[in-house]
């Protein structure tokens, strides 16, 4: 799976290099998050690839959700920690 996720980051980077906008969007379906970071411990290659993509111009966005028994909705943007 790691190779596939890195492939997607490379494709987003290529889009930026071609002059387009590219966004990597993370939707966090938890209520206890105040920041987002890639899991360096579990997948260091992906974490490094995400940082490289961001440095190349890929926008990295993370949003937390409000979670309730009968609903789920995007609540707020949270900062990305490299």
C-alpha positions in Angstrom: 0.0 0.0 0.0 2.9 2.4 0.7 3.9 2.4 -2.9 0.4 3.3 -4.1 0.2 6.2 -1.6 3.5 7.5 -2.7 2.4 7.2 -6.4 -0.5 9.5 -5.6 1.8 12.1 -4.0 4.1 12.0 -7.1 1.0 12.4 -9.4 -0.1 15.5 -7.3 3.5 16.9 -7.5 3.5 16.4 -11.3 0.2 18.4 -11.5 1.8 21.3 -9.6 4.8 21.1 -11.9 2.5 21.3 -14.9 1.0 24.5 -13.4 -2.2 23.1 -11.9 -3.4 23.2 -8.3 -3.1 20.0 -6.3 -4.5 19.3 -2.8 -3.9 16.4 -0.4 -7.0 16.5 1.8 -7.2 14.6 5.1 -10.6 14.3 6.8 -10.2 13.3 10.4 -13.3 11.7 11.8 -12.5 12.2 15.4 -13.3 15.0 17.9 -10.1 15.0 19.9 -7.6 16.2 17.3 -6.1 19.6 17.3 -3.3 19.0 14.8 -2.4 16.5 12.0 0.8 14.9 11.1 1.7 11.9 9.0 2.7 8.9 11.0 6.4 8.9 10.8 6.6 5.7 13.0 4.3 3.6 10.9 5.2 4.8 7.4 8.3 7.0 7.3 8.4 6.9 3.5 4.9 8.3 3.2 5.6 11.0 5.8 8.8 12.0 3.9 6.9 11.9 0.6 4.1 14.1 2.0 6.7 16.7 3.1 8.4 16.6 -0.3 5.1 17.0 -2.1 4.2 20.0 0.1 7.6 21.6 -0.5 6.9 21.1 -4.3 3.7 23.1 -3.9 1.0 20.4 -3.2 -1.4 21.9 -0.6 -1.9 19.8 2.5 -5.2 20.4 4.2 -6.6 18.6 7.2 -10.1 19.0 8.6 -11.6 17.6 11.8 -15.2 16.4 12.0 -18.0 16.8 14.5 -19.2 13.3 15.2 -22.6 12.5 16.7 -24.8 9.5 16.9 -27.0 10.7 14.0 -24.5 12.9 12.0 -21.0 13.5 10.8 -19.8 16.8 9.4 -16.7 18.8 8.6 -16.1 21.1 11.6 -12.9 23.0 11.2 -9.5 23.1 9.6 -6.7 21.9 11.8 -3.0 22.7 11.3 -0.6 20.2 9.7 2.6 19.5 11.6 5.5 18.3 9.5 
